[in-house]
Amino acid sequence: MSILEQPPELEALKSSPGFLLARHALLHWGLLLLVLSLFAAADSWQHLTGWGLASLLAFLTGLVAGFGATTVLHEWGHWLGAKLSGGSYSIPRGPGLFVFDWDFDSNSVGQFFCMSIAGNVGGLLALFYLASAVTTDSTGRAALVAGAFASVLFAAAVEWPVLWRTRQSRKPFQELSKVDPAVLKRAGWIAALGGLLAWVWL
């Protein structure tokens, strides 16, 4: 075995589902911690100085942090739903937003519903936590909650029509395949407008 070659045991460990899942968790939660830290710094800067630039940065980082936190909880909610339903899935080797690849051929429609709904529950829990824990008395803090609300709206606009159609057709893969750029664009507009209204209201 050359210096560059790795022991078979190490290669097997790096390919194991537990290792891959831990790597996804480290990436997701690390990025989330980073954006929340940036928001906290911008929010503190705004409160200390009252500068317009500080307010703008607090607004932008608040939106990203709120949207990102809720999206991460949404995706890990999907994973928890897949786990609890006994669904069959694999963990992708490369980094990305999605925690796992769903095995449509091996899983039932009921398991698909459990996995899908659990993701939305995860996003809603993140929204409820932020809305109750954060006092929206500044531009950035209101943006944090508004970003979380926008994330929930985006997920709902994409996923709930799929669930509704699947309820009729019993073919989740076929219905999910109908999510095209036009659907994502419409969901993006819904999320943007809903988030803006939430920010104004807060």
N, CA, C and O of each residue as an XYZ file, in Angstrom:
808
protein
N       0.849     -1.198      0.000
C       0.000      0.000      0.000
C       0.883      1.247      0.000
O       1.773      1.386      0.839
N       0.632      2.146     -0.943
C       1.433      3.361     -1.044
C       1.017      4.359      0.038
O       0.031      4.159      0.749
N       1.795      5.435      0.140
C       1.520      6.451      1.153
C       0.170      7.119      0.900
O      -0.543      7.473      1.839
N      -0.176      7.289     -0.388
C      -1.416      7.978     -0.725
C      -2.643      7.095     -0.566
O      -3.761      7.599     -0.462
N      -2.445      5.780     -0.547
C      -3.580      4.874     -0.399
C      -4.049      4.836      1.044
O      -3.246      4.948      1.970
N      -5.354      4.678      1.232
C      -5.928      4.615      2.567
C      -6.340      3.189      2.892
O      -6.718      2.434      1.997
N      -6.270      2.810      4.164
C      -6.674      1.457      4.551
C      -8.119      1.186      4.149
O      -8.944      2.099      4.158
N      -8.434     -0.063      3.795
C      -9.816     -0.399      3.410
C     -10.824     -0.062      4.501
O     -11.957      0.325      4.212
N     -10.404     -0.211      5.761
C     -11.318      0.090      6.860
C     -11.708      1.569      6.864
O     -12.859      1.919      7.123
N     -10.725      2.433      6.570
C     -11.000      3.869      6.540
C     -11.899      4.221      5.362
O     -12.795      5.056      5.481
N     -11.653      3.580      4.226
C     -12.501      3.816      3.054
C     -13.932      3.382      3.334
O     -14.884      4.060      2.948
N     -14.077      2.235      4.016
C     -15.418      1.750      4.349
C     -16.115      2.700      5.314
O     -17.316      2.943      5.196
N     -15.352      3.242      6.276
C     -15.928      4.184      7.233
C     -16.396      5.450      6.529
O     -17.475      5.964      6.825
N     -15.589      5.954      5.599
C     -15.931      7.188      4.901
C     -17.129      7.018      3.968
O     -17.758      7.998      3.568
N     -17.439      5.766      3.623
C     -18.592      5.494      2.760
C     -19.819      5.061      3.542
O     -20.880      4.844      2.958
N     -19.689      4.932      4.860
C     -20.810      4.452      5.670
C     -21.883      5.530      5.786
O     -21.565      6.719      5.787
N     -23.155      5.127      5.884
C     -24.243      6.113      5.995
C     -24.078      7.052      7.187
O     -24.373      8.243      7.088
N     -23.604      6.513      8.320
C     -23.440      7.348      9.503
C     -22.414      8.446      9.297
O     -22.621      9.586      9.714
N     -21.299      8.099      8.647
C     -20.252      9.092      8.386
C     -20.751     10.159      7.416
O     -20.539     11.353      7.626
N     -21.419      9.711      6.347
C     -21.937     10.656      5.352
C     -22.986     11.580      5.960
O     -23.029     12.772      5.656
N     -23.841     11.010      6.831
C     -24.865     11.825      7.483
C     -24.226     12.856      8.407
O     -24.657     14.008      8.455
N     -23.194     12.434      9.142
C     -22.496     13.357     10.039
C     -21.825     14.482      9.252
O     -21.774     15.624      9.708
N     -21.314     14.150      8.069
C     -20.676     15.178      7.242
C     -21.699     16.200      6.749
O     -21.427     17.400      6.723
N     -22.882     15.710      6.356
C     -23.955     16.628      5.961
C     -24.357     17.523      7.135
O     -24.552     18.727      6.971
N     -24.478     16.916      8.323
C     -24.873     17.683      9.505
C     -23.835     18.756      9.820
O     -24.186     19.892     10.136
N     -22.565     18.394      9.732
C     -21.493     19.352     10.012
C     -21.544     20.522      9.037
O     -21.366     21.675      9.429
N     -21.789     20.219      7.767
C     -21.867     21.274      6.760
C     -23.076     22.177      6.998
O     -22.944     23.401      7.036
N     -24.259     21.567      7.161
C     -25.487     22.353      7.319
C     -25.465     23.209      8.577
O     -25.742     24.408      8.532
N     -25.136     22.584      9.689
C     -25.186     23.311     10.956
C     -24.023     24.278     11.088
O     -24.135     25.296     11.770
N     -22.899     23.965     10.435
C     -21.783     24.903     10.428
C     -22.112     26.170      9.655
O     -21.824     27.277     10.109
N     -22.723     26.001      8.472
C     -23.136     27.166      7.682
C     -24.210     27.968      8.402
O     -24.216     29.198      8.365
N     -25.126     27.245      9.064
C     -26.182     27.932      9.809
C     -25.592     28.755     10.950
O     -26.007     29.891     11.183
N     -24.633     28.184     11.650
C     -23.971     28.919     12.731
C     -23.256     30.151     12.191
O     -23.235     31.200     12.835
N     -22.672     30.017     11.006
C     -21.966     31.141     10.396
C     -22.923     32.292     10.074
O     -22.648     33.441     10.419
N     -24.051     31.985      9.411
C     -24.970     33.072      9.028
C     -25.648     33.680     10.254
O     -25.922     34.879     10.280
N     -25.918     32.858     11.268
C     -26.495     33.413     12.496
C     -25.493     34.318     13.209
O     -25.868     35.333     13.797
N     -24.217     33.941     13.150
C     -23.181     34.781     13.760
C     -23.045     36.108     13.017
O     -22.886     37.162     13.633
N     -23.109     36.042     11.688
C     -23.049     37.279     10.900
C     -24.241     38.178     11.201
O     -24.100     39.396     11.305
N     -25.421     37.564     11.341
C     -26.594     38.363     11.689
C     -26.442     38.988     13.072
O     -26.753     40.164     13.262
N     -25.965     38.204     14.037
C     -25.801     38.727     15.393
C     -24.833     39.909     15.409
O     -25.052     40.893     16.117
N     -23.759     39.801     14.620
C     -22.790     40.898     14.559
C     -23.414     42.144     13.925
O     -23.237     43.256     14.423
N     -24.147     41.949     12.820
C     -24.782     43.089     12.153
C     -25.868     43.706     13.027
O     -26.022     44.926     13.065
N     -26.618     42.860     13.728
C     -27.677     43.361     14.608
C     -27.087     44.186     15.752
O     -27.619     45.238     16.108
N     -25.984     43.700     16.320
C     -25.322     44.449     17.395
C     -24.771     45.773     16.876
O     -24.870     46.798     17.550
N     -24.191     45.748     15.679
C     -23.647     46.967     15.073
C     -24.757     47.993     14.864
O     -24.572     49.183     15.121
N     -25.913     47.520     14.394
C     -27.032     48.435     14.183
C     -27.478     49.082     15.489
O     -27.714     50.289     15.546
N     -27.591     48.268     16.538
C     -28.063     48.801     17.823
C     -27.040     49.744     18.457
O     -27.412     50.688     19.154
N     -25.758     49.488     18.217
C     -24.725     50.330     18.814
C     -24.565     51.661     18.088
O     -24.290     52.683     18.717
N     -24.737     51.651     16.761
C     -24.439     52.855     15.980
C     -25.669     53.518     15.362
O     -25.710     54.739     15.209
N     -26.669     52.713     15.007
C     -27.832     53.255     14.310
C     -27.546     53.656     12.876
O     -28.363     54.334     12.254
N     -26.399     53.251     12.335
C     -26.032     53.621     10.977
C     -26.939     52.936      9.961
O     -27.443     51.839     10.199
N     -27.136     53.598      8.831
C     -27.945     53.020      7.767
C     -27.325     51.764      7.181
O     -28.029     50.802      6.878
N     -25.988     51.772      7.019
C     -25.308     50.596      6.485
C     -25.467     49.408      7.423
O     -25.665     48.278      6.978
N     -25.379     49.670      8.714
C     -25.560     48.597      9.691
C     -26.978     48.040      9.622
O     -27.178     46.830      9.732
N     -27.956     48.916      9.441
C     -29.347     48.470      9.324
C     -29.546     47.617      8.078
O     -30.252     46.609      8.114
N     -28.917     48.026      6.974
C     -29.028     47.259      5.732
C     -28.412     45.875      5.887
O     -28.995     44.879      5.458
N     -27.229     45.813      6.502
C     -26.579     44.519      6.710
C     -27.384     43.644      7.666
O     -27.478     42.432      7.468
N     -27.959     44.242      8.690
C     -28.788     43.477      9.621
C     -30.018     42.921      8.905
O     -30.432     41.789      9.157
N     -30.596     43.723      8.015
C     -31.760     43.278      7.242
C     -31.394     42.102      6.338
O     -32.091     41.088      6.321
N     -30.298     42.241      5.585
C     -29.908     41.201      4.635
C     -29.493     39.913      5.340
O     -29.915     38.822      4.956
N     -28.664     40.047      6.374
C     -28.232     38.843      7.089
C     -29.384     38.217      7.859
O     -29.424     36.999      8.038
N     -30.325     39.045      8.317
C     -31.508     38.508      8.989
C     -32.348     37.666      8.058
O     -32.798     36.582      8.430
N     -32.567     38.160      6.836
C     -33.320     37.388      5.849
C     -32.644     36.055      5.557
O     -33.289     35.006      5.555
N     -31.334     36.106      5.310
C     -30.594     34.883      4.978
C     -30.602     33.907      6.151
O     -30.810     32.708      5.965
N     -30.375     34.422      7.357
C     -30.339     33.557      8.537
C     -31.700     32.933      8.811
O     -31.786     31.740      9.103
N     -32.766     33.728      8.721
C     -34.102     33.193      8.963
C     -34.503     32.165      7.930
O     -35.014     31.099      8.270
N     -34.270     32.487      6.656
C     -34.594     31.553      5.581
C     -33.743     30.296      5.696
O     -34.239     29.179      5.548
N     -32.443     30.495      5.966
C     -31.536     29.354      6.049
C     -31.837     28.438      7.215
O     -31.838     27.216      7.062
N     -32.091     29.014      8.382
C     -32.376     28.198      9.568
C     -33.626     27.354      9.360
O     -33.650     26.172      9.701
N     -34.653     27.962      8.805
C     -35.906     27.245      8.597
C     -35.758     26.179      7.524
O     -36.341     25.100      7.634
N     -34.982     26.475      6.486
C     -34.754     25.492      5.426
C     -33.974     24.298      5.947
O     -34.289     23.157      5.609
N     -32.962     24.546      6.763
C     -32.188     23.446      7.340
C     -33.071     22.562      8.214
O     -33.014     21.336      8.114
N     -33.888     23.177      9.071
C     -34.798     22.389      9.912
C     -35.812     21.642      9.059
O     -36.210     20.528      9.398
N     -36.228     22.243      7.963
C     -37.153     21.591      7.033
C     -36.521     20.318      6.457
O     -37.147     19.259      6.449
N     -35.293     20.430      5.981
C     -34.640     19.277      5.359
C     -34.350     18.174      6.369
O     -34.508     16.993      6.058
N     -33.930     18.545      7.568
C     -33.677     17.519      8.581
C     -34.987     16.951      9.116
O     -35.016     15.824      9.609
N     -36.065     17.716      9.024
C     -37.380     17.168      9.334
C     -37.762     16.085      8.344
O     -38.336     15.065      8.726
N     -37.445     16.300      7.060
C     -37.669     15.266      6.048
C     -36.915     13.985      6.424
O     -37.461     12.883      6.365
N     -35.643     14.162      6.814
C     -34.843     12.986      7.173
C     -35.446     12.257      8.372
O     -35.529     11.029      8.376
N     -35.868     13.010      9.387
C     -36.459     12.386     10.565
C     -37.740     11.644     10.189
O     -37.993     10.548     10.688
N     -38.548     12.240      9.309
C     -39.757     11.570      8.851
C     -39.445     10.297      8.096
O     -40.133      9.289      8.256
N     -38.400     10.338      7.264
C     -37.985      9.136      6.536
C     -37.526      8.051      7.505
O     -37.826      6.871      7.322
N     -36.800      8.462      8.530
C     -36.296      7.511      9.533
C     -37.445      6.898     10.322
O     -37.505      5.679     10.488
N     -38.347      7.727     10.804
C     -39.443      7.238     11.641
C     -40.431      6.384     10.857
O     -41.066      5.493     11.422
N     -40.565      6.648      9.566
C     -41.504      5.872      8.754
C     -40.925      4.537      8.312
O     -41.626      3.715      7.723
N     -39.639      4.320      8.598
C     -38.992      3.090      8.150
C     -38.706      3.095      6.664
O     -38.571      2.035      6.052
N     -38.613      4.274      6.079
C     -38.398      4.389      4.641
C     -36.994      3.987      4.225
O     -36.056      3.991      5.022
N     -36.882      3.639      2.952
C     -35.592      3.276      2.368
C     -35.007      4.499      1.673
O     -35.669      5.136      0.853
N     -33.762      4.819      2.007
C     -33.104      5.983      1.416
C     -31.602      5.788      1.487
O     -31.113      4.911      2.199
N     -30.885      6.596      0.760
C     -29.422      6.572      0.796
C     -28.913      7.985      1.056
O     -29.586      8.971      0.754
N     -27.721      8.061      1.616
C     -27.104      9.355      1.906
C     -26.124      9.684      0.784
O     -25.198      8.910      0.541
N     -26.300     10.802      0.100
C     -25.377     11.145     -0.992
C     -23.964     11.394     -0.479
O     -23.768     11.879      0.635
N     -22.988     11.055     -1.311
C     -21.591     11.222     -0.908
C     -21.161     12.683     -0.958
O     -20.367     13.129     -0.130
N     -21.682     13.422     -1.922
C     -21.277     14.816     -2.069
C     -22.098     15.751     -1.209
O     -23.218     15.413     -0.825
N     -21.562     16.927     -0.899
C     -22.306     17.910     -0.103
C     -23.439     18.528     -0.911
O     -23.358     18.614     -2.136
N     -24.477     18.951     -0.236
C     -25.614     19.579     -0.900
C     -26.696     19.914      0.098
O     -26.556     19.661      1.295
N     -27.781     20.488     -0.404
C     -28.886     20.874      0.466
C     -29.641     19.664      0.996
O     -30.024     19.627      2.165
N     -29.856     18.665      0.126
C     -30.688     17.529      0.502
C     -29.879     16.518      1.310
O     -28.756     16.166      0.950
N     -30.477     16.060      2.412
C     -29.781     15.169      3.336
C     -29.723     13.749      2.791
O     -28.778     13.019      3.089
N     -30.703     13.345      2.007
C     -30.779     11.946      1.555
C     -31.474     11.872      0.201
O     -32.110     12.824     -0.252
N     -31.328     10.702     -0.431
C     -32.027     10.393     -1.678
C     -33.108      9.361     -1.377
O     -32.815      8.266     -0.897
N     -34.339      9.713     -1.657
C     -35.498      8.865     -1.361
C     -35.626      7.759     -2.403
O     -35.528      8.016     -3.603
N     -35.845      6.530     -1.941
C     -36.025      5.385     -2.837
C     -37.514      5.238     -3.151
O     -38.257      4.609     -2.396
N     -37.936      5.814     -4.254
C     -39.358      5.802     -4.605
C     -39.872      4.396     -4.894
O     -41.034      4.094     -4.623
N     -39.018      3.535     -5.442
C     -39.461      2.187     -5.808
C     -39.713      1.312     -4.585
O     -40.584      0.442     -4.614
N     -38.961      1.535     -3.516
C     -39.055      0.661     -2.343
C     -40.046      1.155     -1.298
O     -40.498      0.376     -0.459
N     -40.386      2.427     -1.337
C     -41.218      3.007     -0.281
C     -42.673      3.139     -0.713
O     -42.990      3.255     -1.897
N     -43.540      3.116      0.286
C     -44.973      3.233      0.031
C     -45.389      4.701     -0.043
O     -44.620      5.597      0.304
N     -46.607      4.927     -0.498
C     -47.146      6.283     -0.545
C     -47.277      6.847      0.867
O     -47.030      8.031      1.095
N     -47.665      5.994      1.812
C     -47.776      6.435      3.199
C     -46.447      6.900      3.759
O     -46.390      7.901      4.474
N     -45.376      6.184      3.443
C     -44.050      6.593      3.897
C     -43.638      7.912      3.246
O     -42.998      8.747      3.884
N     -43.999      8.098      1.989
C     -43.703      9.360      1.304
C     -44.415     10.525      1.985
O     -43.832     11.592      2.172
N     -45.678     10.316      2.356
C     -46.426     11.367      3.040
C     -45.796     11.684      4.392
O     -45.680     12.852      4.765
N     -45.394     10.664      5.119
C     -44.777     10.869      6.434
C     -43.487     11.670      6.296
O     -43.252     12.621      7.042
N     -42.659     11.278      5.341
C     -41.404     11.980      5.107
C     -41.646     13.427      4.688
O     -40.977     14.339      5.176
N     -42.595     13.636      3.790
C     -42.857     14.975      3.267
C     -43.433     15.906      4.331
O     -42.975     17.038      4.491
N     -44.427     15.426      5.047
C     -45.082     16.265      6.053
C     -44.125     16.602      7.190
O     -44.171     17.704      7.737
N     -43.254     15.652      7.549
C     -42.298     15.900      8.631
C     -41.378     17.068      8.304
O     -40.996     17.823      9.198
N     -41.021     17.224      7.039
C     -40.196     18.365      6.654
C     -40.902     19.685      6.888
O     -40.304     20.639      7.386
N     -42.177     19.738      6.529
C     -42.954     20.958      6.748
C     -43.142     21.243      8.233
O     -43.149     22.400      8.652
N     -43.294     20.194      9.023
C     -43.394     20.375     10.473
C     -42.092     20.953     11.021
O     -42.112     21.836     11.878
N     -40.959     20.452     10.523
C     -39.670     20.980     10.956
C     -39.529     22.461     10.658
O     -39.045     23.224     11.494
N     -39.954     22.872      9.458
C     -39.899     24.284      9.107
C     -40.810     25.136      9.966
O     -40.434     26.230     10.389
N     -42.010     24.634     10.225
C     -42.954     25.379     11.071
C     -42.434     25.521     12.494
O     -42.598     26.572     13.114
N     -41.810     24.474     13.015
C     -41.247     24.551     14.365
C     -40.151     25.610     14.435
O     -40.057     26.356     15.410
N     -39.324     25.669     13.393
C     -38.278     26.700     13.354
C     -38.895     28.094     13.330
O     -38.428     28.999     14.023
N     -39.948     28.263     12.528
C     -40.628     29.561     12.454
C     -41.242     29.937     13.795
O     -41.080     31.066     14.257
N     -41.940     29.005     14.417
C     -42.583     29.293     15.701
C     -41.550     29.628     16.767
O     -41.773     30.508     17.599
N     -40.416     28.926     16.744
C     -39.380     29.204     17.738
C     -38.816     30.613     17.554
O     -38.701     31.375     18.514
N     -38.468     30.950     16.314
C     -37.909     32.283     16.067
C     -38.918     33.378     16.385
O     -38.566     34.408     16.961
N     -40.184     33.151     16.005
C     -41.211     34.169     16.249
C     -41.442     34.396     17.735
O     -41.762     35.508     18.153
N     -41.282     33.343     18.536
C     -41.510     33.481     19.977
C     -40.256     33.925     20.726
O     -40.353     34.551     21.782
N     -39.081     33.606     20.187
C     -37.837     33.906     20.897
C     -37.252     35.268     20.546
O     -36.503     35.846     21.333
N     -37.592     35.781     19.363
C     -36.981     37.026     18.891
C     -37.974     38.180     19.018
O     -39.102     38.104     18.532
N     -37.538     39.234     19.672
C     -38.334     40.460     19.748
C     -38.090     41.271     18.484
O     -36.976     41.743     18.252
N     -39.111     41.432     17.677
C     -38.934     42.080     16.368
C     -39.009     43.606     16.492
O     -39.886     44.257     15.923
N     -38.067     44.142     17.249
C     -38.053     45.583     17.500
C     -37.017     46.317     16.664
O     -36.697     47.472     16.943
N     -36.493     45.654     15.643
C     -35.522     46.302     14.767
C     -35.674     45.738     13.360
O     -36.329     44.719     13.146
N     -35.056     46.422     12.414
C     -35.126     46.003     11.011
C     -34.608     44.584     10.822
O     -35.245     43.766     10.158
N     -33.453     44.297     11.409
C     -32.833     42.994     11.228
C     -33.595     41.872     11.896
O     -33.742     40.792     11.324
N     -34.080     42.114     13.096
C     -34.792     41.060     13.816
C     -36.128     40.742     13.155
O     -36.548     39.585     13.114
N     -36.789     41.768     12.640
C     -38.019     41.523     11.881
C     -37.709     40.744     10.609
O     -38.484     39.879     10.203
N     -36.571     41.051      9.977
C     -36.173     40.333      8.765
C     -35.860     38.873      9.060
O     -36.112     38.004      8.226
N     -35.315     38.596     10.237
C     -35.015     37.217     10.629
C     -36.288     36.369     10.639
O     -36.313     35.273     10.079
N     -37.329     36.877     11.269
C     -38.598     36.143     11.340
C     -39.277     36.119      9.972
O     -39.864     35.107      9.588
N     -39.200     37.223      9.239
C     -39.798     37.272      7.905
C     -39.120     36.283      6.961
O     -39.784     35.658      6.134
N     -37.808     36.139      7.082
C     -37.090     35.163      6.265
C     -37.524     33.745      6.571
O     -37.652     32.919      5.667
N     -37.752     33.459      7.850
C     -38.244     32.135      8.238
C     -39.633     31.884      7.659
O     -39.928     30.787      7.183
N     -40.479     32.907      7.703
C     -41.830     32.787      7.144
C     -41.770     32.554      5.636
O     -42.537     31.755      5.098
N     -40.862     33.248      4.958
C     -40.703     33.075      3.513
C     -40.271     31.654      3.176
O     -40.726     31.087      2.183
N     -39.400     31.077      3.989
C     -38.961     29.701      3.760
C     -40.118     28.719      3.875
O     -40.248     27.805      3.060
N     -40.957     28.910      4.889
C     -42.128     28.044      5.067
C     -43.070     28.168      3.871
O     -43.599     27.167      3.387
N     -43.279     29.394      3.397
C     -44.149     29.607      2.238
C     -43.583     28.944      0.986
O     -44.323     28.330      0.218
N     -42.279     29.067      0.781
C     -41.652     28.475     -0.400
C     -41.829     26.961     -0.397
O     -42.217     26.373     -1.407
N     -41.543     26.340      0.735
C     -41.681     24.884      0.825
C     -43.123     24.448      0.612
O     -43.383     23.463     -0.079
N     -44.053     25.175      1.202
C     -45.469     24.825      1.060
C     -45.929     24.964     -0.385
O     -46.682     24.128     -0.884
N     -45.476     26.027     -1.061
C     -45.887     26.258     -2.447
C     -45.354     25.185     -3.386
O     -45.963     24.905     -4.419
N     -44.223     24.583     -3.034
C     -43.651     23.520     -3.861
C     -44.227     22.152     -3.489
O     -44.608     21.376     -4.365
N     -44.289     21.860     -2.191
C     -44.550     20.492     -1.758
C     -46.021     20.141     -1.570
O     -46.420     19.010     -1.848
N     -46.830     21.080     -1.108
C     -48.224     20.721     -0.844
C     -49.015     20.401     -2.106
O     -49.855     19.502     -2.065
N     -48.795     21.089     -3.227
C     -49.458     20.634     -4.454
C     -49.049     19.218     -4.857
O     -49.865     18.455     -5.374
N     -47.777     18.868     -4.616
C     -47.321     17.502     -4.906
C     -48.069     16.498     -4.040
O     -48.514     15.459     -4.527
N     -48.203     16.810     -2.761
C     -48.921     15.906     -1.860
C     -50.390     15.788     -2.255
O     -50.966     14.703     -2.192
N     -50.988     16.892     -2.657
C     -52.397     16.859     -3.055
C     -52.594     15.982     -4.292
O     -53.524     15.177     -4.349
N     -51.710     16.144     -5.283
C     -51.830     15.326     -6.493
C     -51.521     13.862     -6.211
O     -52.145     12.964     -6.778
N     -50.544     13.629     -5.321
C     -50.193     12.251     -4.974
C     -51.348     11.556     -4.274
O     -51.545     10.352     -4.434
N     -52.102     12.307     -3.508
C     -53.282     11.747     -2.836
C     -54.265     11.173     -3.852
O     -54.971     10.208     -3.563
N     -54.307     11.767     -5.033
C     -55.210     11.292     -6.075
C     -54.573     10.189     -6.925
O     -55.200      9.164     -7.192
N     -53.329     10.406     -7.344
C     -52.693      9.484     -8.294
C     -51.981      8.308     -7.637
O     -51.826      7.253     -8.252
N     -51.546      8.484     -6.386
C     -50.756      7.474     -5.653
C     -49.400      7.230     -6.317
O     -48.821      6.153     -6.181
N     -48.903      8.232     -7.033
C     -47.621      8.108     -7.727
C     -46.736      9.302     -7.363
O     -46.676     10.280     -8.109
N     -46.055      9.226     -6.228
C     -45.282     10.385     -5.758
C     -44.162     10.818     -6.694
O     -43.946     12.015     -6.884
N     -43.449      9.863     -7.279
C     -42.339     10.242     -8.162
C     -42.852     10.987     -9.382
O     -42.255     11.975     -9.809
N     -43.954     10.514     -9.940
C     -44.549     11.171    -11.105
C     -44.974     12.596    -10.776
O     -44.773     13.510    -11.576
N     -45.560     12.783     -9.603
C     -46.034     14.117     -9.222
C     -44.876     15.039     -8.881
O     -44.910     16.229     -9.195
N     -43.849     14.494     -8.237
C     -42.682     15.313     -7.888
C     -41.921     15.748     -9.140
O     -41.306     16.813     -9.165
N     -41.971     14.914    -10.172
C     -41.282     15.241    -11.421
C     -41.904     16.441    -12.119
O     -41.290     17.018    -13.016
N     -43.094     16.822    -11.727
C     -43.764     17.978    -12.328
C     -43.263     19.306    -11.750
O     -43.652     20.377    -12.214
N     -42.403     19.227    -10.742
C     -41.822     20.451    -10.167
C     -40.722     20.935    -11.113
O     -39.606     20.415    -11.095
N     -41.039     21.918    -11.926
C     -40.116     22.449    -12.922
C     -39.717     23.880    -12.555
O     -40.190     24.409    -11.550
N     -38.856     24.510    -13.355
C     -38.452     25.889    -13.037
C     -39.614     26.857    -12.880
O     -39.536     27.790    -12.082
N     -40.696     26.646    -13.634
C     -41.855     27.540    -13.507
C     -42.495     27.417    -12.127
O     -42.906     28.415    -11.535
N     -42.578     26.191    -11.621
C     -43.131     25.970    -10.279
C     -42.241     26.627     -9.233
O     -42.734     27.277     -8.311
N     -40.928     26.457     -9.376
C     -39.995     27.049     -8.418
C     -40.030     28.575     -8.481
O     -39.919     29.244     -7.454
N     -40.184     29.121     -9.685
C     -40.275     30.579     -9.826
C     -41.526     31.110     -9.142
O     -41.482     32.129     -8.451
N     -42.648     30.410     -9.339
C     -43.894     30.841     -8.697
C     -43.776     30.750     -7.180
O     -44.232     31.638     -6.460
N     -43.163     29.674     -6.702
C     -42.964     29.528     -5.260
C     -42.048     30.621     -4.724
O     -42.240     31.115     -3.612
N     -41.046     30.995     -5.527
C     -40.150     32.069     -5.118
C     -40.869     33.401     -4.978
O     -40.613     34.156     -4.040
N     -41.770     33.688     -5.914
C     -42.552     34.923     -5.825
C     -43.477     34.914     -4.613
O     -43.619     35.921     -3.919
N     -44.099     33.772     -4.368
C     -44.978     33.656     -3.198
C     -44.182     33.894     -1.917
O     -44.623     34.616     -1.023
N     -42.998     33.273     -1.842
C     -42.159     33.431     -0.657
C     -41.687     34.871     -0.503
O     -41.693     35.414      0.601
N     -41.278     35.489     -1.608
C     -40.774     36.865     -1.549
C     -41.865     37.838     -1.112
O     -41.642     38.679     -0.241
N     -43.035     37.721     -1.713
C     -44.129     38.630     -1.359
C     -44.615     38.384      0.068
O     -44.878     39.325      0.817
N     -44.729     37.107      0.432
C     -45.155     36.788      1.794
C     -44.154     37.248      2.831
O     -44.530     37.759      3.887
N     -42.855     37.062      2.525
C     -41.824     37.519      3.442
C     -41.817     39.026      3.591
O     -41.634     39.548      4.691
N     -42.019     39.735      2.471
C     -42.057     41.197      2.519
C     -43.236     41.689      3.350
O     -43.089     42.595      4.170
N     -44.400     41.093      3.139
C     -45.578     41.483      3.918
C     -45.375     41.197      5.404
O     -45.774     41.985      6.262
N     -44.746     40.050      5.695
C     -44.478     39.711      7.098
C     -43.529     40.724      7.719
O     -43.718     41.133      8.864
N     -42.502     41.133      6.962
C     -41.539     42.106      7.492
C     -42.218     43.450      7.760
O     -41.975     44.080      8.789
N     -43.071     43.883      6.829
C     -43.796     45.147      7.017
C     -44.720     45.059      8.226
O     -44.811     45.999      9.015
N     -45.396     43.937      8.365
C     -46.336     43.760      9.474
C     -45.618     43.697     10.817
O     -46.105     44.223     11.818
N     -44.440     43.041     10.830
C     -43.692     42.917     12.075
C     -43.076     44.254     12.487
O     -42.409     44.335     13.518
